[in-house]
Amino acid sequence: MSRFKRVLITLTTLVVIVGLALGGGSLWLFSDAKVSSVGAGFSRELAIPPLAKSTVKRDGTRVFDLTMQAGQKEFRPGLKTPTWGFNGAFLGPTLRAERGEKVQVRIKNKLGEESTVHWHGMHLPAKMDGGPHQMIAPGVTWSPHWTVDQPAASLWYHPHPHGRTERHVQRGLAGMFLLDDAKSARLALPERYGVDDLPVIVQDVRFDGAKFDSGHKLMRNVGFLGDRTMVNGTLDPYKEVGDELVRLRLLNASTARTYDFGFSDNRKFSLVGTDGGLLEKAVGLDRIQLSPGERAETVVRMKPGERTVLRSYPQTNYGDFWQSRFSGADDTFDVLELRAKDTLRPSPGIPARLGEPEVPDGSDSVRERSFGLLMSGINGRPMAMDRIDQTVVRGTAETWTVRNDDGVPHNFHVHDVQFRVLEVDGKQPPPELRGAKDTVFVPGSQTVKLAMRFTGPADPDTPYMYHCHLLYHEDIGMMGQFVVVEKGQKAGTVRTPHSHVGH
């Protein structure tokens, strides 16, 4: 009996110790998951990506040259980090073109592996889209070309190799592609690039010594989350401004993190544009939430001599407390400090009318489709490169209902088109979601309804993608394919992906 008691006491003690260890470990994991960079300070002047040089052919085609290359960048004094970039060590130049222009981009791959370049938000032929079917082998040049046929907007470009997109973007392959048109040129908005019109490419990073740490921490099922942010490749950045109004072209170029941008003094700012271009009129906000891939054009008013900090605030719409803590919703980041000069150039007020989003309102949709988002795939099926999931008819509009079926934060990006958000959980969308969009946040258990039009060109054999733009989710199979066909035409056969041999 005495021996039995000793064994029972020993087992009870072990159970208590294991329980305390598990409980303590869980508490440590839960506490360690919350990140804040508030108060870290701003010590480096914000880098502005250069405008890409271009040449114009006799037929009027504007030609850009991009080289994908490996390099090193000294993000912190004395520590050189291995990186990838376009035409440089990290990130890429800003491409700029006007509506109606023919453009060509000659992309040379000098990396040690194949990759792609996708034109995120651009309306263009499927063969020029730069998705996972348009791979570029090392040493090869790919030259996509198309005619710009969409309103002025802040777009971007980045790799899209199936199964490796997160890693390629993390290393630094990204840049902005700005579109202009005659209507936007007549508006009295801040327009001097790098002066009162600033590209703000936001990424989160974590360092392991001198190198990037790109691993996924325990319990985080959204993908990589860093412990600090940088803008345009600059850590702890500040920008001195000399104008009363400053336009910030915000791009969430992180691979998994969603931000809720506002200012440290809670000042109001004006939202003037979303993913696909200018709003009909400016909207006054103090917060704008952007998931990976989303953009927002904002205008903030400055007073002489003042400083304010662009900050990402905690968010409450990720789902339950577990998702909020481990998916980054509780985190706070000081992103960029704006420092106004003692004397500022006067700026005209924001125009009462801005643009006219060219997206359907759902009234002429000829078909409705539903998409259920799960980490295991969309509509229960993981991505298959040789399978066409949806076939749409050129020139028609459709309504797509997208729902989050697993509670993990997701978003939804559709290639080639801009869409209108018709509903969020059966209600009218908030003002910041009423412009032209190509990417929308779909947090736990939420449903969004989207209207879009497919204007071609038809290509039954070459698909566009739709997918979650949390890149880890995309890489593990949260992606599908659609082709655009003429009326009465059937989908063709998707060829096995192959690398371009140069043209």
C-alpha positions as CSV (number, residue, x, y, z in Angstrom):
1,M,0.0,0.0,0.0
2,S,2.9,2.3,0.9
3,R,4.5,1.6,-2.5
4,F,1.3,2.3,-4.3
5,K,1.0,5.7,-2.5
6,R,4.5,6.6,-3.5
7,V,3.8,5.7,-7.2
8,L,0.6,7.7,-7.1
9,I,2.3,10.7,-5.5
10,T,5.1,10.5,-8.1
11,L,2.6,10.3,-11.0
12,T,0.6,13.2,-9.6
13,T,3.7,15.3,-9.2
14,L,4.7,14.6,-12.8
15,V,1.2,15.5,-14.1
16,V,1.3,18.8,-12.1
17,I,4.8,19.6,-13.4
18,V,3.9,18.8,-17.0
19,G,0.7,20.8,-16.6
20,L,2.6,23.8,-15.2
21,A,5.1,23.5,-17.9
22,L,2.5,23.4,-20.6
23,G,0.6,26.2,-19.0
24,G,3.7,28.3,-18.6
25,G,4.8,27.6,-22.1
26,S,1.4,28.5,-23.5
27,L,1.5,31.7,-21.5
28,W,5.0,32.5,-22.7
29,L,3.9,31.8,-26.3
30,F,0.8,34.0,-25.9
31,S,2.8,36.8,-24.3
32,D,5.7,36.6,-26.8
33,A,3.4,36.8,-29.8
34,K,2.5,40.4,-29.2
35,V,4.9,42.9,-30.9
36,S,5.3,46.7,-30.6
37,S,7.9,49.1,-32.1
38,V,6.3,52.2,-30.7
39,G,9.0,54.6,-29.3
40,A,11.9,52.9,-31.2
41,G,12.7,56.2,-32.9
42,F,13.4,57.3,-36.5
43,S,17.0,57.7,-37.5
44,R,17.3,57.1,-41.2
45,E,16.0,59.3,-44.1
46,L,13.4,57.6,-46.2
47,A,14.7,56.2,-49.5
48,I,12.6,57.0,-52.5
49,P,12.7,54.3,-55.3
50,P,13.9,56.0,-58.5
51,L,11.6,56.4,-61.4
52,A,12.6,53.7,-64.0
53,K,14.2,55.0,-67.1
54,S,12.5,54.1,-70.4
55,T,12.9,54.5,-74.1
56,V,10.2,55.0,-76.8
57,K,10.2,52.9,-80.0
58,R,9.1,54.4,-83.3
59,D,5.6,52.8,-82.9
60,G,5.3,54.7,-79.6
61,T,5.9,51.7,-77.3
62,R,7.5,52.7,-74.0
63,V,10.2,50.2,-73.1
64,F,11.5,49.5,-69.6
65,D,14.4,47.2,-68.6
66,L,14.4,45.2,-65.3
67,T,17.1,42.9,-64.1
68,M,16.3,40.4,-61.3
69,Q,19.5,40.1,-59.3
70,A,21.1,39.0,-56.1
71,G,22.9,41.6,-53.9
72,Q,23.6,42.9,-50.4
73,K,22.1,45.8,-48.5
74,E,23.3,47.4,-45.3
75,F,20.0,47.9,-43.5
76,R,21.9,48.4,-40.2
77,P,25.4,49.8,-39.9
78,G,28.1,47.3,-40.5
79,L,25.8,44.4,-41.2
80,K,25.3,43.4,-44.9
81,T,22.1,41.3,-45.6
82,P,21.9,39.0,-48.7
83,T,19.0,40.3,-50.8
84,W,17.3,40.2,-54.2
85,G,16.1,43.2,-56.1
86,F,15.3,44.6,-59.5
87,N,18.1,46.8,-61.0
88,G,19.7,46.9,-57.6
89,A,20.2,45.1,-54.3
90,F,16.7,45.4,-52.9
91,L,13.2,46.3,-54.3
92,G,13.0,47.9,-57.7
93,P,12.4,51.2,-59.5
94,T,9.0,52.7,-59.9
95,L,7.6,52.2,-63.4
96,R,5.3,54.9,-64.7
97,A,3.1,55.0,-67.8
98,E,0.0,56.7,-69.1
99,R,-3.4,55.3,-70.1
100,G,-3.4,54.5,-73.8
101,E,0.3,53.9,-74.0
102,K,1.8,50.7,-75.3
103,V,4.4,49.4,-72.9
104,Q,7.0,46.6,-73.0
105,V,9.1,45.4,-70.0
106,R,12.3,43.5,-70.8
107,I,13.0,41.4,-67.7
108,K,16.4,39.7,-67.4
109,N,16.7,36.9,-64.8
110,K,20.2,36.9,-63.2
111,L,19.1,34.9,-60.2
112,G,20.2,31.4,-59.5
113,E,16.7,30.1,-60.0
114,E,13.6,30.7,-62.2
115,S,11.0,33.2,-61.1
116,T,8.2,35.4,-62.6
117,V,7.1,39.0,-62.6
118,H,3.4,39.6,-62.1
119,W,1.8,43.0,-62.7
120,H,-0.5,43.2,-59.7
121,G,-3.7,45.1,-60.5
122,M,-3.0,45.5,-64.2
123,H,-5.5,44.7,-66.9
124,L,-3.6,42.8,-69.6
125,P,-3.5,39.6,-71.7
126,A,-3.2,36.4,-69.7
127,K,0.1,35.5,-71.5
128,M,1.6,38.8,-70.2
129,D,0.3,38.5,-66.7
130,G,3.4,37.0,-65.1
131,G,1.7,34.4,-63.1
132,P,3.1,30.9,-62.4
133,H,2.7,29.8,-66.0
134,Q,5.1,32.5,-67.3
135,M,8.3,31.4,-65.6
136,I,11.6,33.1,-66.5
137,A,14.7,30.8,-66.3
138,P,18.1,32.0,-65.1
139,G,19.9,33.9,-67.8
140,V,16.8,34.4,-69.9
141,T,15.0,37.6,-70.8
142,W,11.1,37.8,-71.0
143,S,9.5,40.8,-72.7
144,P,5.8,41.1,-72.0
145,H,4.0,43.9,-73.8
146,W,0.5,45.4,-73.6
147,T,-1.5,48.5,-74.0
148,V,-2.4,50.3,-70.7
149,D,-6.2,50.5,-70.7
150,Q,-7.4,51.5,-67.2
151,P,-7.6,54.6,-65.0
152,A,-4.8,56.2,-63.1
153,A,-3.8,54.0,-60.1
154,S,-1.0,52.8,-57.9
155,L,-0.2,49.3,-58.9
156,W,2.8,47.1,-58.1
157,Y,4.9,44.2,-59.5
158,H,6.3,41.1,-57.7
159,P,7.2,37.4,-58.4
160,H,4.5,34.7,-58.6
161,P,6.2,31.3,-58.8
162,H,3.9,28.6,-57.5
163,G,5.0,27.4,-54.1
164,R,7.8,30.0,-53.7
165,T,6.2,33.4,-53.9
166,E,6.5,34.2,-50.2
167,R,10.3,33.5,-50.2
168,H,10.9,35.5,-53.4
169,V,9.0,38.6,-52.2
170,Q,10.6,38.4,-48.8
171,R,14.0,38.6,-50.3
172,G,13.1,42.0,-51.9
173,L,11.6,41.5,-55.3
174,A,8.9,44.1,-55.5
175,G,8.3,47.6,-56.9
176,M,5.5,50.1,-57.8
177,F,3.9,50.7,-61.2
178,L,2.1,54.0,-61.3
179,L,-0.5,54.8,-64.0
180,D,-1.5,58.3,-65.1
181,D,-4.4,59.5,-67.2
182,A,-5.7,62.8,-68.6
183,K,-8.4,63.2,-65.9
184,S,-6.1,62.7,-62.9
185,A,-3.5,65.1,-64.4
186,R,-6.1,67.9,-64.3
187,L,-6.8,67.4,-60.5
188,A,-5.1,69.6,-57.9
189,L,-3.6,66.7,-56.0
190,P,0.0,66.4,-54.7
191,E,1.8,65.0,-57.8
192,R,5.6,65.7,-57.4
193,Y,7.0,62.2,-57.1
194,G,9.3,61.9,-54.0
195,V,8.4,65.4,-52.8
196,D,4.8,65.7,-51.9
197,D,3.7,62.5,-53.6
198,L,5.5,59.6,-51.8
199,P,5.6,55.9,-52.5
200,V,5.3,54.1,-49.1
201,I,6.1,50.4,-49.6
202,V,5.6,48.8,-46.2
203,Q,7.2,45.4,-45.3
204,D,7.7,43.6,-42.0
205,V,11.1,42.0,-41.4
206,R,13.0,40.0,-38.7
207,F,16.7,39.6,-38.7
208,D,18.8,36.6,-37.7
209,G,22.2,38.3,-37.2
210,A,23.0,40.0,-40.5
211,K,20.5,37.8,-42.5
212,F,16.8,38.0,-42.9
213,D,15.0,35.5,-40.7
214,S,12.1,34.3,-42.9
215,G,10.9,31.4,-40.7
216,H,7.4,30.9,-39.4
217,K,7.0,31.1,-35.6
218,L,5.1,28.5,-33.7
219,M,1.3,28.8,-33.7
220,R,1.3,31.4,-36.5
221,N,-0.7,29.9,-39.3
222,V,-0.9,33.1,-41.5
223,G,2.7,32.8,-42.6
224,F,5.7,35.0,-41.8
225,L,5.3,37.8,-39.3
226,G,8.2,40.2,-38.6
227,D,9.0,42.1,-35.5
228,R,9.7,45.4,-37.1
229,T,8.7,47.3,-40.3
230,M,10.6,49.2,-43.0
231,V,9.5,51.5,-45.7
232,N,11.0,51.5,-49.2
233,G,13.7,49.3,-47.7
234,T,14.5,51.8,-45.0
235,L,14.4,50.8,-41.3
236,D,13.3,53.5,-38.8
237,P,12.5,56.0,-41.6
238,Y,11.7,59.7,-41.5
239,K,10.8,62.0,-44.3
240,E,11.1,65.8,-44.2
241,V,8.3,67.4,-46.1
242,G,7.9,71.0,-47.4
243,D,4.2,71.1,-48.5
244,E,0.9,71.5,-46.6
245,L,-0.6,68.5,-48.2
246,V,1.3,65.2,-48.7
247,R,0.1,62.3,-50.7
248,L,1.1,58.8,-49.4
249,R,0.7,55.9,-51.8
250,L,0.5,53.1,-49.3
251,L,1.3,49.6,-50.4
252,N,1.2,46.6,-48.1
253,A,4.1,44.6,-49.6
254,S,4.3,42.3,-46.6
255,T,3.7,38.6,-47.2
256,A,1.2,37.9,-44.4
257,R,0.8,40.9,-42.1
258,T,-2.3,43.2,-42.2
259,Y,-1.9,46.8,-41.1
260,D,-4.4,49.3,-39.7
261,F,-2.7,52.6,-40.7
262,G,-3.4,55.9,-38.8
263,F,-1.4,58.7,-37.2
264,S,0.1,58.8,-33.7
265,D,-2.0,61.9,-32.9
266,N,-5.2,60.4,-34.5
267,R,-5.4,63.2,-37.0
268,K,-7.8,62.7,-39.9
269,F,-6.5,62.1,-43.4
270,S,-8.3,61.9,-46.8
271,L,-8.5,58.7,-48.7
272,V,-8.5,59.6,-52.4
273,G,-7.8,56.2,-54.0
274,T,-8.0,52.5,-53.6
275,D,-6.3,49.6,-55.4
276,G,-7.8,50.4,-58.9
277,G,-7.7,54.2,-58.8
278,L,-9.3,57.4,-57.5
279,L,-12.5,57.5,-55.6
280,E,-15.5,59.6,-56.7
281,K,-14.8,61.9,-53.8
282,A,-12.3,62.0,-50.9
283,V,-13.3,60.2,-47.7
284,G,-12.2,61.5,-44.3
285,L,-10.7,58.7,-42.1
286,D,-8.4,58.2,-39.1
287,R,-7.7,54.5,-39.9
288,I,-7.3,52.5,-43.1
289,Q,-6.8,48.7,-43.0
290,L,-4.7,47.1,-45.7
291,S,-4.0,43.3,-46.0
292,P,-1.1,42.0,-48.1
293,G,-1.3,43.4,-51.7
294,E,-3.8,46.2,-51.0
295,R,-3.0,49.8,-51.7
296,A,-4.5,53.1,-50.6
297,E,-3.8,56.7,-51.8
298,T,-4.1,59.1,-48.8
299,V,-3.5,62.8,-48.4
300,V,-2.5,64.2,-45.0
301,R,-2.3,67.9,-44.0
302,M,0.8,69.1,-42.2
303,K,1.5,72.3,-40.2
304,P,4.8,74.1,-40.1
305,G,7.4,72.5,-37.8
306,E,5.3,69.6,-36.6
307,R,5.9,65.9,-36.6
308,T,3.6,63.0,-36.8
309,V,4.1,59.3,-37.0
310,L,2.3,56.9,-39.4
311,R,1.4,54.0,-37.2
312,S,-0.2,50.6,-37.5
313,Y,-2.7,50.0,-34.7
314,P,-4.1,46.8,-33.2
315,Q,-7.1,45.4,-35.0
316,T,-10.3,43.7,-33.7
317,N,-11.7,41.9,-36.8
318,Y,-9.4,38.9,-37.2
319,G,-11.7,36.4,-35.4
320,D,-11.3,34.9,-32.0
321,F,-8.7,35.9,-29.4
322,W,-6.3,33.1,-30.6
323,Q,-6.3,34.3,-34.2
324,S,-5.9,37.9,-33.1
325,R,-2.9,37.3,-30.9
326,F,-1.0,34.8,-33.2
327,S,-2.0,36.4,-36.6
328,G,-0.6,39.9,-35.7
329,A,-3.8,41.7,-34.9
330,D,-2.5,42.8,-31.4
331,D,0.7,44.3,-32.8
332,T,1.6,48.0,-33.0
333,F,4.2,49.5,-35.3
334,D,5.6,52.9,-35.8
335,V,6.1,52.9,-39.5
336,L,7.2,56.4,-40.8
337,E,7.7,59.8,-39.2
338,L,6.8,62.9,-41.2
339,R,8.7,66.0,-40.3
340,A,7.3,69.3,-41.6
341,K,9.7,72.1,-42.4
342,D,9.3,75.4,-40.6
343,T,7.9,77.0,-43.7
344,L,5.6,75.0,-46.0
345,R,4.5,75.6,-49.6
346,P,0.7,76.3,-49.8
347,S,-1.3,73.4,-51.3
348,P,-4.7,73.8,-52.9
349,G,-7.6,72.0,-51.3
350,I,-8.6,68.5,-52.4
351,P,-11.0,68.6,-55.3
352,A,-14.7,67.9,-54.5
353,R,-14.8,65.4,-57.4
354,L,-12.0,63.0,-58.1
355,G,-12.6,60.1,-60.5
356,E,-15.2,57.6,-61.7
357,P,-14.4,54.0,-60.8
358,E,-14.9,51.8,-63.8
359,V,-16.3,48.8,-62.0
360,P,-19.8,47.3,-62.4
361,D,-22.4,47.6,-59.7
362,G,-23.7,44.1,-60.0
363,S,-26.9,45.0,-61.8
364,D,-25.8,43.4,-65.1
365,S,-24.1,40.3,-63.7
366,V,-24.9,37.3,-65.9
367,R,-23.7,34.7,-63.4
368,E,-23.0,34.2,-59.7
369,R,-20.1,32.1,-58.3
370,S,-19.2,31.1,-54.8
371,F,-15.7,30.7,-53.3
372,G,-15.0,29.1,-49.9
373,L,-11.6,30.0,-48.5
374,L,-9.7,27.3,-46.5
375,M,-6.0,26.9,-45.9
376,S,-6.4,23.5,-47.7
377,G,-7.6,25.2,-50.9
378,I,-10.5,27.1,-52.4
379,N,-13.8,25.4,-52.7
380,G,-12.2,22.3,-51.1
381,R,-9.5,21.9,-53.8
382,P,-5.9,22.9,-53.7
383,M,-4.3,24.5,-56.7
384,A,-3.5,22.4,-59.7
385,M,-1.5,24.0,-62.5
386,D,-3.1,21.9,-65.2
387,R,-6.7,22.4,-64.1
388,I,-9.0,25.2,-65.2
389,D,-11.4,25.9,-62.3
390,Q,-13.6,28.6,-63.8
391,T,-14.5,29.8,-67.3
392,V,-15.9,33.3,-67.9
393,V,-17.2,34.9,-71.1
394,R,-15.5,37.9,-72.4
395,G,-17.4,41.2,-72.0
396,T,-19.7,39.9,-69.3
397,A,-20.0,40.9,-65.7
398,E,-20.3,38.4,-62.8
399,T,-20.9,38.5,-59.0
400,W,-18.6,36.4,-56.9
401,T,-19.4,35.6,-53.2
402,V,-16.3,34.9,-51.2
403,R,-16.5,33.5,-47.7
404,N,-13.9,32.6,-45.1
405,D,-14.7,29.0,-44.0
406,D,-12.0,28.2,-41.5
407,G,-11.6,31.3,-39.3
408,V,-8.0,31.9,-40.2
409,P,-7.4,35.4,-41.7
410,H,-7.4,35.4,-45.5
411,N,-7.8,37.9,-48.3
412,F,-8.8,37.4,-52.0
413,H,-7.1,38.7,-55.1
414,V,-8.3,38.4,-58.6
415,H,-5.9,38.9,-61.6
416,D,-6.6,41.1,-64.5
417,V,-9.8,42.8,-63.2
418,Q,-10.8,45.4,-60.7
419,F,-14.0,44.7,-58.8
420,R,-16.6,46.6,-56.7
421,V,-17.3,45.3,-53.2
422,L,-21.1,45.1,-53.1
423,E,-21.6,43.7,-49.6
424,V,-19.6,42.8,-46.4
425,D,-21.6,40.2,-44.4
426,G,-24.8,41.3,-46.2
427,K,-24.3,45.0,-45.5
428,Q,-23.1,47.9,-47.5
429,P,-19.3,48.1,-47.4
430,P,-17.6,50.9,-45.4
431,P,-16.5,53.9,-47.5
432,E,-12.9,52.7,-47.8
433,L,-14.1,49.6,-49.7
434,R,-16.3,51.4,-52.2
435,G,-13.7,52.2,-54.8
436,A,-12.1,49.9,-57.4
437,K,-10.4,47.0,-55.8
438,D,-8.4,43.9,-56.8
439,T,-7.7,42.6,-53.3
440,V,-10.0,42.5,-50.3
441,F,-9.5,41.3,-46.7
442,V,-11.7,38.4,-45.7
443,P,-11.1,37.7,-41.9
444,G,-12.5,34.9,-39.9
445,S,-16.1,33.9,-40.8
446,Q,-16.7,37.0,-43.0
447,T,-18.4,36.9,-46.4
448,V,-17.9,39.5,-49.2
449,K,-19.8,39.9,-52.4
450,L,-17.9,41.3,-55.4
451,A,-18.9,42.5,-58.9
452,M,-16.4,42.4,-61.8
453,R,-16.4,42.5,-65.6
454,F,-14.1,40.5,-67.9
455,T,-13.2,42.5,-70.9
456,G,-10.6,40.1,-72.4
457,P,-8.8,39.4,-74.5
458,A,-10.1,35.8,-74.7
459,D,-7.5,33.1,-74.4
460,P,-9.0,29.6,-73.6
461,D,-5.5,28.0,-73.0
462,T,-3.9,30.6,-70.7
463,P,-5.3,31.1,-67.2
464,Y,-5.4,34.0,-64.8
465,M,-5.3,33.4,-61.0
466,Y,-7.5,34.1,-58.1
467,H,-6.0,33.4,-54.7
468,C,-5.4,34.3,-51.1
469,H,-2.6,37.0,-51.1
470,L,-1.2,35.9,-47.7
471,L,1.6,34.4,-49.7
472,Y,2.2,31.3,-47.4
473,H,-1.4,30.4,-48.0
474,E,-1.0,30.9,-51.8
475,D,2.1,28.8,-51.8
476,I,0.4,25.8,-50.1
477,G,-2.5,25.8,-52.5
478,M,-5.1,28.6,-51.8
479,M,-5.3,29.4,-55.5
480,G,-7.5,28.7,-58.5
481,Q,-7.4,29.5,-62.2
482,F,-9.9,31.0,-64.7
483,V,-9.8,31.6,-68.4
484,V,-11.6,34.1,-70.5
485,V,-13.4,32.8,-73.6
486,E,-15.6,34.1,-76.4
487,K,-19.3,33.3,-76.2
488,G,-19.9,29.7,-77.2
489,Q,-16.2,28.9,-76.8
490,K,-15.0,26.2,-74.3
491,A,-11.9,26.3,-72.1
492,G,-8.8,24.8,-73.7
493,T,-6.0,22.8,-72.2
494,V,-3.5,24.4,-69.9
495,R,0.1,23.5,-70.7
496,T,2.5,22.4,-68.1
497,P,4.4,25.5,-66.9
498,H,7.6,26.1,-68.7
499,S,10.3,28.7,-68.6
500,H,10.5,31.3,-71.3
501,V,13.3,30.9,-73.7
502,G,13.5,34.5,-74.5
503,H,11.8,36.8,-77.0
